[in-house]
Amino acid sequence: MAAGRREDGSGDDFYAKLEVEGKAARAQYNATHAEGLRTVTSTAHLLPTREDHIRYRAEAGVRFVRRLRTTLLDLTRSTLRDGREHAVDFDTFTLGLQVRADDGHETYRAVRITGSVPPNLTTIILRNIPGCEVEGWYPEYALPERELLPAEQAWSNIMDPRAAAEVLDDVD
């Protein structure tokens, strides 16, 4: 990306420098290609490269996982407070969580994903749910208070009660 100030007639005029650079890029391109450019300048060198696209996608993935982790903590905190399912809509899917803890029984955790998700997204979601063993997830055919909807998948696990207490205590 390129940007700068226009200072007409000044030696610091960004656009004049950009024009000189564009003419040089055109000349270099025409020197190495039989079918030369017919334009006065070439700005192809300013466009994103394959590496730029790869980096953008990697950074977008990191941003998504950070958002997902924050959302999972918020949903966990909300459902621990009232025992009901809480959900958040993402671009192509909805993520819902519910934690139920009855006195004297284990803390049960349900996760539902509704909508279109890539195959590896379910794994990423389940691996980032606080307080549950990664290998402990079990696919479900119903949720605690209802049947599954079309295009909905559900998973359950036991939540460590100490982790539940930490989530409730860790309010920013």
ZAFI-519915 format. One line per 8 residues: their letters; for each residue x, y, z of N, C-alpha, C, O, CB. Coordinates in Angstrom, 2 decimals. Atoms other than C-alpha are relative to their C-alpha. Glycine has a CB too. Layout:
residues N
a = X Y Z X Y Z X Y Z X Y Z X Y Z  ...
END
This chain:
residues 172
maagrred = 0.85 -1.16 0.00 0.00 0.00 0.00 0.90 1.23 0.00 1.94 1.25 0.65 -0.97 -0.01 1.21  -0.78 -1.23 0.08 1.26 3.47 -0.81 -0.91 1.19 0.25 -2.05 1.21 -0.20 0.71 0.12 -1.37  0.76 -1.22 -0.26 0.11 6.86 0.40 0.97 1.12 0.33 2.10 0.88 0.78 -1.02 -0.20 1.15  -0.85 -1.14 -0.32 1.49 10.33 0.83 -0.70 1.30 -0.30 -1.86 1.31 -0.73 1.31 -0.08 -0.77  0.56 -1.34 0.20 0.95 14.08 0.56 0.31 0.52 -1.40 1.38 0.29 -1.96 0.55 0.98 1.05  -0.20 -0.68 1.28 0.48 15.98 -2.65 0.53 1.38 0.31 -0.14 2.17 0.99 -1.34 0.06 -0.84  -0.63 -1.31 -0.18 2.81 18.97 -2.65 0.49 0.45 -1.36 1.68 0.35 -1.67 1.18 -0.04 1.04  -0.28 -0.34 1.40 2.66 20.24 -6.22 1.23 0.90 -0.12 1.30 1.96 0.50 -1.22 0.69 -0.63
gsgddfya = -1.21 -0.76 0.26 6.05 21.46 -7.40 1.10 -0.21 1.02 2.22 0.24 0.83 -0.32 1.43 -0.06  -1.00 0.24 -1.05 7.84 20.32 -4.24 0.77 -1.27 -0.31 0.26 -2.18 -0.96 -0.68 -0.09 1.39  -0.80 1.22 0.13 10.63 17.78 -4.22 -0.54 -1.12 0.87 -0.14 -2.27 0.70 1.44 0.27 0.37  0.60 1.00 -0.89 8.59 15.97 -1.54 -1.39 -0.43 -0.45 -2.11 -1.08 0.32 -0.07 0.54 1.41  1.33 0.37 0.50 5.47 15.52 -3.72 -0.06 -1.51 -0.20 0.62 -2.07 -1.07 -0.33 0.75 -1.34  0.12 1.45 0.03 4.48 11.91 -3.13 -0.43 -0.49 -1.38 0.10 -1.48 -1.88 -0.98 -0.48 1.05  0.54 0.46 1.27 2.54 11.65 -6.39 1.02 0.13 -1.13 1.02 -0.69 -2.05 -1.26 0.77 -0.34  -1.07 -0.13 1.00 5.47 12.91 -8.47 1.00 -1.15 0.15 1.48 -1.71 -0.83 0.73 1.38 0.13
klevegka = -0.92 1.13 -0.25 7.69 10.28 -6.81 -0.65 -1.31 -0.45 0.02 -2.18 -1.01 0.38 -0.08 1.51  0.72 1.21 0.42 5.03 7.64 -7.43 0.00 -0.13 -1.52 0.13 -1.23 -2.05 -1.45 0.03 0.54  -0.03 0.02 1.46 4.91 8.61 -11.11 1.37 -0.43 -0.52 1.45 -1.23 -1.44 -0.37 1.37 -0.58  -1.36 0.39 0.40 8.70 8.30 -11.45 0.21 -1.49 0.24 0.76 -2.20 -0.60 1.07 0.84 0.77  -0.13 1.43 -0.33 8.60 4.91 -9.72 -0.81 -0.84 -0.98 -0.35 -1.90 -1.41 -0.46 -0.27 1.45  0.86 0.73 0.94 5.73 3.78 -11.99 0.61 -0.06 -1.39 0.50 -1.08 -2.07 -1.36 0.65 -0.06  -0.67 -0.01 1.32 7.64 4.82 -15.14 1.19 -0.95 0.00 1.44 -1.65 -0.98 0.46 1.43 -0.37  -1.15 0.90 -0.11 10.71 2.95 -13.92 -0.47 -1.46 0.00 0.16 -2.32 -0.61 0.81 0.31 1.28
araqynat = 0.54 1.37 -0.04 8.60 -0.16 -13.20 -0.46 -0.42 -1.39 -0.24 -1.56 -1.79 -1.18 -0.10 1.00  0.43 0.30 1.37 7.09 0.03 -16.70 1.21 -0.30 -0.88 1.21 -1.27 -1.63 -0.81 1.17 -0.59  -1.21 0.20 0.80 10.54 0.35 -18.29 0.64 -1.34 0.32 1.07 -2.07 -0.58 1.01 1.14 0.24  -0.58 1.28 -0.40 11.83 -2.61 -16.28 -0.83 -1.16 -0.53 -0.27 -2.15 -1.01 0.11 -0.09 1.54  0.88 1.05 0.51 8.81 -4.72 -17.25 0.20 -0.16 -1.51 0.37 -1.27 -2.00 -1.48 0.32 0.33  -0.13 0.06 1.46 9.13 -3.82 -20.94 1.36 -0.53 -0.43 1.47 -1.12 -1.51 -0.21 1.38 -0.60  -1.33 0.49 0.34 12.84 -4.65 -20.90 0.08 -1.53 0.09 0.94 -2.14 -0.55 1.04 0.62 0.92  -0.07 1.45 -0.19 12.12 -8.23 -19.85 -1.17 -0.77 -0.62 -1.22 -1.99 -0.50 0.08 -0.31 1.46
haeglrtv = 1.17 0.64 0.61 8.86 -8.96 -21.72 -0.14 0.42 -1.46 -0.07 1.61 -1.78 -1.28 0.34 0.79  0.13 -0.30 1.42 8.39 -9.22 -25.48 -1.24 0.84 -0.28 -1.20 1.77 -1.09 -0.06 -1.30 -0.81  1.24 -0.77 0.15 4.83 -7.93 -25.23 0.01 1.08 1.08 -0.47 0.85 2.19 -1.29 -0.92 0.12  -0.14 -1.07 -0.98 5.51 -4.61 -23.48 -1.31 0.67 0.36 -2.31 0.55 -0.35 0.96 1.03 -0.51  1.16 -0.77 -0.44 3.06 -2.47 -21.58 -0.16 1.23 -0.86 0.83 1.83 -1.27 0.13 0.39 1.49  0.26 -1.19 0.82 1.42 0.33 -23.55 -0.36 1.21 0.86 -0.58 2.30 0.34 -1.13 -0.28 -1.00  0.32 -1.09 -0.90 0.67 2.42 -20.50 1.26 0.84 0.27 2.36 0.43 -0.07 -0.58 -0.53 1.33  -1.13 -0.87 -0.33 2.88 5.28 -19.29 0.71 -0.53 1.24 1.93 -0.40 1.38 -0.47 1.45 0.23
tstahllp = -0.58 0.50 -1.25 3.40 3.67 -15.90 -0.48 -1.43 0.25 -1.38 -1.93 -0.43 -0.37 0.92 1.19  0.45 1.31 -0.48 3.09 0.28 -14.18 -0.05 0.07 1.53 0.90 0.50 2.18 0.95 -1.17 -0.49  0.15 0.02 -1.46 1.77 -0.10 -10.65 -0.19 -1.42 0.53 -0.59 -1.62 1.68 -1.19 0.87 0.43  0.18 1.40 -0.41 1.69 -3.90 -10.54 0.81 -0.33 1.26 0.39 -1.16 2.06 0.40 -0.93 -1.14  -0.84 0.27 -1.17 4.49 -3.86 -7.94 -0.64 0.50 1.30 -0.19 0.13 2.39 1.36 0.65 -0.19  0.68 -0.51 -1.19 2.15 -2.04 -5.56 -1.14 -0.92 0.46 -1.65 -0.78 1.58 -0.55 1.39 -0.27  1.11 0.90 -0.32 -0.49 -4.79 -5.62 0.44 -1.09 0.98 1.62 -1.43 1.04 -0.56 -0.63 -1.27  -0.34 1.07 -0.95 -0.67 -7.49 -2.93 0.55 -1.23 -0.74 0.08 -1.58 -1.83 -1.23 -0.40 0.84
tredhiry = -0.61 1.21 0.55 1.46 -10.55 -3.62 -0.66 -1.23 0.62 -1.50 -1.11 1.51 1.53 -0.02 0.24  0.50 1.25 -0.58 0.68 -14.19 -2.89 0.34 -0.06 1.48 -0.49 -0.47 2.29 0.59 -1.23 -0.74  -0.41 0.00 -1.40 2.64 -13.83 0.34 -0.86 0.95 0.84 -1.17 0.65 1.99 1.48 0.39 0.12  0.89 -0.94 -0.70 0.50 -10.81 1.30 -1.35 -0.66 0.28 -1.90 -0.52 1.37 -0.20 1.29 -0.83  1.29 0.68 -0.19 -2.67 -12.87 0.79 0.11 -1.09 1.06 -0.80 -1.25 1.88 -0.49 -0.60 -1.33  -0.21 1.05 -0.99 -1.26 -15.76 2.82 0.08 0.61 1.39 -0.53 0.10 2.33 1.28 -0.82 -0.31  -0.12 -0.65 -1.30 -0.30 -13.42 5.65 -1.34 0.55 0.47 -1.69 0.42 1.65 1.04 1.14 -0.06  1.32 -0.54 -0.36 -3.72 -11.74 5.57 -0.91 -1.11 0.53 -1.59 -0.94 1.54 -0.66 0.69 -1.21
raeagvrf = 0.85 1.12 -0.44 -5.47 -15.11 5.86 0.46 -0.53 1.35 -0.37 -0.87 2.20 0.01 -1.13 -1.05  -0.51 0.47 -1.30 -3.18 -16.19 8.71 -0.38 0.97 1.11 -0.80 0.54 2.19 1.54 -0.17 -0.06  0.37 -0.99 -1.01 -3.79 -12.94 10.58 -1.50 -0.02 0.27 -1.93 0.14 1.41 0.43 1.40 -0.45  1.45 0.09 -0.18 -7.54 -13.26 9.99 -0.35 -1.22 0.85 -1.26 -1.16 1.68 -0.72 -0.08 -1.38  0.21 1.19 -0.81 -7.38 -16.78 11.45 0.31 0.24 1.47 -0.42 -0.21 2.35 0.84 -1.15 -0.52  -0.36 -0.31 -1.38 -5.62 -15.53 14.56 -1.05 0.92 0.63 -1.45 0.72 1.77 1.41 0.67 0.06  1.05 -0.89 -0.52 -8.16 -12.71 14.95 -1.27 -0.78 0.32 -1.92 -0.53 1.34 -0.32 1.12 -1.01  1.20 0.79 -0.23 -11.00 -15.23 14.62 0.13 -0.85 1.25 -0.79 -0.90 2.06 -0.28 -0.89 -1.22
vrrlrttl = -0.18 0.85 -1.18 -9.56 -17.60 17.23 -0.03 0.84 1.27 -0.58 0.41 2.29 1.33 -0.80 -0.09  0.05 -0.89 -1.19 -9.05 -14.69 19.65 -1.44 0.40 0.29 -1.86 0.39 1.45 0.87 1.26 -0.22  1.42 -0.35 -0.18 -12.66 -13.58 19.09 -0.77 -1.20 0.54 -1.60 -1.07 1.43 -0.63 0.50 -1.33  0.68 1.22 -0.43 -13.82 -17.18 19.51 0.26 -0.27 1.47 -0.67 -0.57 2.22 0.44 -1.19 -0.85  -0.34 0.25 -1.41 -11.97 -17.60 22.82 -0.72 0.96 0.94 -1.24 0.56 1.98 1.51 0.11 0.21  0.70 -0.99 -0.81 -13.42 -14.38 24.19 -1.49 -0.31 0.06 -2.11 -0.24 1.12 0.22 1.42 -0.57  1.42 0.34 0.06 -16.90 -15.39 23.04 -0.30 -1.22 0.85 -1.30 -1.25 1.57 -0.44 -0.24 -1.45  0.21 1.21 -0.79 -16.56 -18.84 24.61 0.04 0.30 1.50 -0.76 -0.25 2.26 1.05 -1.05 -0.35
ldltrstl = -0.05 -0.38 -1.42 -15.56 -17.30 27.95 -1.26 0.76 0.41 -1.83 0.50 1.46 1.25 0.86 0.27  1.22 -0.78 -0.30 -18.46 -14.82 27.81 -1.23 -0.90 0.08 -2.03 -0.78 1.00 -0.21 1.08 -1.06  1.14 0.93 -0.02 -20.97 -17.57 26.94 0.06 -0.90 1.22 -0.97 -1.16 1.86 -0.02 -0.84 -1.29  -0.16 0.86 -1.17 -19.57 -19.82 29.66 -0.40 0.74 1.26 -1.14 0.21 2.09 1.46 -0.51 0.12  0.33 -0.81 -1.17 -19.83 -17.06 32.24 -1.52 0.19 0.11 -2.10 0.06 1.18 0.72 1.37 -0.06  1.45 -0.25 0.00 -23.43 -16.30 31.22 -0.79 -1.24 0.37 -1.72 -1.17 1.18 -0.44 0.50 -1.36  0.77 1.23 -0.29 -24.63 -19.90 31.29 0.29 -0.54 1.39 -0.58 -1.17 2.00 0.32 -1.07 -1.04  -0.28 0.42 -1.37 -22.87 -20.62 34.58 -0.86 0.78 0.99 -1.22 0.27 2.05 1.49 0.19 0.33
rdgrehav = 0.81 -0.83 -0.90 -24.87 -17.78 36.13 -1.46 -0.43 0.07 -2.09 -0.31 1.12 0.08 1.45 -0.43  1.44 0.30 -0.02 -28.32 -19.00 35.09 -0.38 -1.40 -0.49 -1.56 -1.76 -0.42 -0.71 1.00 -0.84  0.29 1.37 0.44 -28.04 -22.57 33.68 -0.71 -0.11 -1.33 -1.00 -1.22 -1.77 -0.81 -0.67 1.03  0.69 0.04 1.29 -29.73 -21.60 30.41 1.02 0.04 -1.13 2.19 0.37 -0.94 -0.99 1.19 -0.13  -0.86 -0.08 1.19 -28.34 -21.84 26.90 0.16 1.46 -0.41 -0.80 2.23 -0.41 -0.60 -0.84 -1.17  -0.30 -1.33 0.54 -26.65 -18.70 25.60 0.69 -0.21 -1.34 1.48 -1.14 -1.50 0.89 0.84 0.98  -0.51 0.19 1.36 -25.76 -18.24 21.93 0.48 1.32 -0.59 0.05 2.40 -0.19 -1.07 -0.63 -0.90  -0.52 -1.15 0.75 -23.87 -15.89 19.61 0.02 -0.39 -1.48 0.40 -1.50 -1.84 1.44 0.42 0.49
dfdtftlg = -0.04 0.21 1.44 -24.23 -15.55 15.85 1.33 0.47 -0.57 1.77 1.59 -0.32 -1.17 0.74 -0.69  -1.17 -0.35 0.78 -21.10 -15.60 13.72 -0.48 0.16 -1.44 -1.68 0.09 -1.69 1.16 -1.09 0.12  0.40 -0.25 1.39 -21.07 -14.97 9.95 -0.82 -1.14 -0.60 -1.87 -0.90 -1.20 1.22 0.23 -0.85  0.65 1.13 0.66 -22.09 -18.48 8.85 -0.57 -1.04 0.96 -1.12 -2.05 0.52 0.97 -0.67 -0.93  0.49 0.99 -0.96 -23.03 -20.27 12.07 -0.36 0.68 1.31 0.02 1.83 1.57 1.06 -1.09 0.23  0.35 -0.44 -1.34 -24.47 -19.88 15.54 0.63 -0.97 0.99 0.59 -2.18 0.79 -1.56 0.09 0.19  -0.66 0.79 -1.03 -22.61 -21.10 18.61 -0.78 0.18 1.29 -0.98 1.31 1.75 1.50 0.41 0.17  0.73 -0.06 -1.26 -24.56 -21.96 21.75 0.66 -0.87 1.05 1.18 -1.95 0.74 -1.45 -0.42 -0.20
lqvraddg = -0.56 0.76 -1.12 -23.36 -23.13 25.17 -1.02 -0.06 1.12 -1.82 0.85 1.32 1.32 0.64 0.51  0.82 0.14 -1.19 -25.14 -24.45 28.21 0.77 -0.83 1.01 1.35 -1.87 0.67 -1.38 -0.64 -0.32  -0.61 0.74 -1.10 -23.75 -25.56 31.55 -1.08 -0.25 1.04 -1.81 0.66 1.43 1.22 0.78 0.62  0.97 0.36 -1.04 -25.90 -27.42 34.06 0.75 -0.69 1.12 1.53 -1.62 0.91 -1.14 -0.92 -0.57  -0.63 0.59 -1.18 -24.76 -28.22 37.54 -1.05 -0.18 1.08 -1.57 0.79 1.63 1.19 0.89 0.52  0.94 0.29 -1.07 -27.06 -29.94 39.99 0.80 -0.39 1.23 1.86 -1.01 1.12 -1.00 -1.13 -0.41  -0.71 0.33 -1.24 -26.05 -30.31 43.62 0.27 -1.50 0.06 -0.63 -2.31 -0.13 -0.82 0.44 1.23  -0.38 1.39 -0.14 -24.15 -33.55 44.09 0.26 -0.72 -1.30 0.60 -1.90 -1.29 -1.04 -0.71 0.74
hetyravr = -0.23 0.63 1.29 -23.82 -34.23 40.36 1.11 0.74 -0.75 1.53 1.83 -0.36 -1.30 -0.02 -0.84  -1.05 -0.62 0.81 -21.20 -33.49 37.73 -0.53 1.24 -0.72 -1.74 1.40 -0.91 0.57 -1.01 -1.02  0.35 -1.20 0.76 -21.15 -30.20 35.87 -0.01 -0.38 -1.47 1.03 -0.69 -2.05 1.00 1.18 0.28  0.21 0.43 1.38 -22.56 -30.98 32.42 0.11 1.20 -0.92 -0.46 2.26 -0.63 -1.37 -0.70 -0.17  -0.18 -1.08 0.95 -21.56 -28.85 29.45 -0.47 -0.44 -1.37 -0.06 -1.50 -1.84 1.46 0.46 -0.04  0.47 0.29 1.36 -23.35 -28.79 26.07 0.42 1.14 -0.92 0.37 2.32 -0.54 -1.54 -0.20 -0.04  -0.37 -0.96 1.03 -22.17 -27.05 22.93 -0.82 -0.33 -1.24 -0.92 -1.49 -1.63 1.54 -0.02 -0.31  0.69 0.24 1.25 -24.26 -26.60 19.83 0.53 0.95 -1.05 0.86 2.10 -0.77 -1.53 0.16 0.16
itgsvppn = -0.43 -0.79 1.14 -23.22 -25.36 16.43 -1.07 -0.18 -1.07 -1.36 -1.30 -1.49 1.45 -0.43 -0.52  1.04 0.04 1.00 -25.91 -24.48 13.92 0.46 0.78 -1.21 0.92 1.92 -1.09 -1.34 0.57 0.54  -0.36 -0.70 1.23 -25.20 -23.60 10.31 1.18 -0.63 -0.69 1.57 -1.76 -0.40 0.30 1.44 0.29  -1.08 0.48 0.86 -22.39 -23.96 7.84 1.35 0.30 0.63 1.72 1.45 0.83 -0.10 0.64 -1.38  -1.35 -0.16 -0.56 -18.96 -24.57 9.34 0.97 -0.91 -0.74 0.61 -2.02 -1.13 0.00 -0.33 1.52  -1.01 0.88 0.59 -15.75 -25.89 7.79 0.26 -1.19 0.93 0.05 -1.08 2.14 1.32 0.77 -0.29  -0.19 1.21 -0.81 -14.84 -29.40 8.99 0.88 0.20 1.23 0.61 -0.39 2.28 0.59 -1.09 -0.85  -0.92 -0.15 -1.13 -12.00 -28.25 11.26 -0.48 1.00 1.04 0.11 1.09 2.12 1.35 0.41 -0.50
lttiilrn = 0.45 -1.02 -0.94 -13.98 -25.47 12.96 -0.58 -0.62 1.27 -0.37 -0.08 2.36 -1.04 0.89 -0.65  0.54 0.65 -1.19 -15.81 -27.84 15.30 1.14 -0.38 0.94 1.03 -0.19 2.15 -0.83 -1.25 -0.38  -1.16 0.38 -0.82 -12.44 -29.14 16.52 0.59 1.23 0.67 0.94 1.17 1.85 1.07 -0.70 -0.87  -0.56 -1.22 -0.57 -11.16 -25.59 17.05 -0.90 0.50 1.14 -0.40 0.89 2.20 0.15 1.10 -1.08  0.92 -0.45 -1.04 -14.29 -24.66 19.02 0.14 -0.88 1.24 0.32 -0.37 2.35 -1.47 -0.03 -0.51  -0.04 0.90 -1.15 -14.19 -27.76 21.23 1.33 0.07 0.74 1.36 -0.09 1.96 -0.26 -1.43 -0.45  -1.32 -0.10 -0.64 -10.45 -27.37 21.91 0.15 1.28 0.82 1.01 1.36 1.70 1.09 -0.05 -1.05  -0.13 -1.29 -0.69 -10.99 -23.81 23.15 -1.06 0.24 1.07 -1.16 1.34 1.60 -0.05 1.11 -1.01
ipgceveg = 1.01 -0.15 -1.05 -13.85 -24.43 25.57 0.68 -0.21 1.35 1.27 -1.25 1.60 -1.17 -1.01 -0.20  -0.71 0.12 -1.28 -12.55 -23.76 29.07 -0.62 -1.06 0.91 -1.83 -1.24 0.96 0.01 1.34 0.72  0.44 0.91 -1.05 -12.71 -26.42 31.76 -0.39 -1.39 -0.43 -0.89 -2.16 0.39 -1.12 0.59 0.67  0.38 1.33 0.48 -13.26 -29.50 29.58 1.21 -0.69 -0.62 2.04 -0.06 -1.27 -1.16 0.09 -1.03  -1.07 0.77 0.62 -10.91 -32.27 28.55 -0.23 -0.05 -1.51 -1.35 -0.31 -1.96 0.07 -1.44 0.59  0.10 -0.05 1.47 -10.19 -32.03 24.82 -0.52 -1.31 -0.56 -1.30 -1.31 -1.51 1.37 0.33 -0.62  0.40 1.31 0.50 -10.69 -35.77 24.33 -1.33 -0.49 0.59 -1.77 -1.59 0.28 1.08 -1.02 0.28  1.21 0.43 -0.69 -13.87 -35.88 26.45 -1.31 0.35 -0.69 -2.37 0.06 -0.15 -0.02 0.57 1.33
wypeyalp = 1.23 -0.43 0.67 -16.37 -34.49 23.91 -0.73 -1.19 -0.60 -0.12 -2.08 -1.20 0.31 1.03 -1.09  0.84 1.08 0.49 -19.26 -36.75 23.00 -1.11 0.60 -0.87 -1.78 1.54 -0.45 -0.61 -0.83 1.19  1.08 -0.54 0.84 -21.64 -36.14 20.06 -1.36 -0.33 0.60 -1.57 -1.43 1.12 0.11 -0.55 -1.44  1.34 0.16 -0.57 -25.25 -35.68 21.15 -1.05 0.01 -1.09 -0.83 0.54 -2.18 -0.29 1.10 1.03  1.13 0.02 0.93 -28.57 -36.29 19.43 -1.13 0.90 0.47 -2.15 1.04 -0.20 -0.51 -1.43 -0.18  0.97 -0.95 -0.55 -30.48 -33.84 21.61 0.73 0.89 0.99 1.82 0.56 1.46 -1.21 -0.75 0.68  -0.52 -0.90 -1.03 -29.85 -30.93 23.95 -0.80 -0.23 1.27 -1.82 -0.92 1.24 -0.09 1.49 -0.46  0.68 0.30 -1.27 -30.90 -30.90 27.62 -1.51 0.23 -0.02 -2.25 -0.51 0.63 0.59 0.82 1.08
erellpae = 1.42 -0.30 -0.07 -34.31 -29.37 26.94 -0.70 -0.03 -1.35 -1.85 0.39 -1.46 -0.20 1.34 0.61  0.63 0.01 1.32 -34.95 -29.91 23.22 0.76 -0.92 -0.96 1.90 -1.30 -0.71 -0.07 1.41 -0.58  -0.63 0.79 1.07 -34.24 -31.95 20.10 0.90 0.93 -0.83 0.77 2.15 -0.76 -1.07 -0.69 -0.90  -0.85 -0.79 0.89 -31.60 -30.82 17.60 -0.81 0.51 -1.19 -1.75 -0.13 -1.64 1.19 -0.83 -0.48  0.60 -0.59 1.19 -32.62 -28.57 14.74 0.74 -0.49 -1.24 1.84 -1.03 -1.11 0.02 1.56 0.08  -0.75 0.33 1.21 -31.69 -29.21 11.09 1.28 0.84 -0.06 1.30 1.99 0.38 -0.87 0.23 -1.27  -1.32 -0.66 0.14 -28.06 -28.28 10.33 0.59 0.37 1.35 1.33 1.35 1.46 -0.13 1.26 -0.87  -0.50 -0.27 -1.34 -27.29 -28.41 14.06 0.76 -1.22 0.50 0.30 -2.35 0.34 -1.16 0.37 0.97
qawsnimd = -0.76 1.08 -0.64 -24.63 -30.47 15.79 0.19 0.38 1.46 0.30 1.56 1.80 1.37 -0.24 -0.72  -0.16 -0.24 -1.43 -24.24 -30.85 19.53 1.02 -0.95 0.58 1.17 -2.09 0.12 -1.35 -0.13 0.72  -1.04 0.76 -0.67 -21.48 -32.08 21.80 -0.16 0.21 1.50 -0.64 1.26 1.93 1.42 0.41 -0.49  0.06 -0.16 -1.46 -21.29 -32.69 25.54 1.31 -0.47 0.61 2.07 -1.24 0.03 -1.20 -0.79 0.59  -1.21 0.34 -0.74 -18.55 -33.00 28.11 -0.28 0.34 1.46 -1.27 1.00 1.78 1.26 0.78 -0.55  0.08 -0.35 -1.42 -18.05 -32.78 31.85 0.96 1.17 0.22 2.10 1.15 -0.25 0.36 -1.24 0.93  -0.82 -1.18 -0.28 -16.74 -29.42 33.06 0.58 -0.10 1.40 -0.12 -0.44 2.36 -0.82 1.30 -0.16  -0.67 -0.01 -1.29 -14.23 -29.22 35.86 -0.60 1.13 0.84 -0.56 2.29 0.42 1.56 0.18 -0.17
praaaevl = 0.63 -1.05 -0.81 -16.02 -27.33 38.68 0.99 1.08 0.45 0.60 2.23 0.65 -0.65 -0.62 1.22  -1.00 -1.02 -0.36 -12.76 -25.59 39.64 0.18 0.99 -1.15 0.33 2.19 -0.93 1.37 -0.66 0.35  -0.10 -0.89 1.17 -12.49 -24.23 36.08 -1.23 0.89 -0.10 -1.12 2.06 -0.47 0.18 -0.83 -1.29  1.23 -0.81 0.01 -16.12 -23.08 36.30 0.12 1.15 1.00 -0.25 2.28 0.69 -1.24 -0.87 0.33  -0.18 -1.05 -1.02 -15.30 -21.17 39.50 0.99 1.06 -0.48 0.79 2.25 -0.25 0.48 -0.61 1.32  -0.99 -0.95 0.53 -12.25 -19.60 37.83 -0.61 0.92 -1.06 -0.33 2.11 -1.09 1.20 -0.75 -0.60  0.65 -0.80 1.04 -14.36 -18.45 34.86 -0.89 1.06 0.65 -0.89 2.21 0.22 -0.84 -0.90 -0.96  0.87 -0.97 -0.69 -16.85 -16.80 37.22 0.80 1.04 0.76 0.39 2.20 0.84 -0.95 -0.73 0.96
ddvd = -0.83 -0.94 -0.75 -14.08 -15.21 39.29 0.79 0.96 -0.91 1.15 2.06 -0.50 0.96 -0.76 0.88  -0.85 -0.76 0.94 -12.18 -13.93 36.21 -0.84 0.97 -0.82 -1.00 0.77 -2.02 0.76 -0.95 -0.93  0.79 -1.00 0.71 -14.35 -10.95 35.31 0.89 1.21 -0.24 1.46 1.78 0.69 -1.29 0.39 0.81  -0.86 -1.14 0.34 -12.49 -8.22 33.47 -0.63 1.31 0.33 -0.03 2.36 0.11 0.35 -0.01 -1.46
END
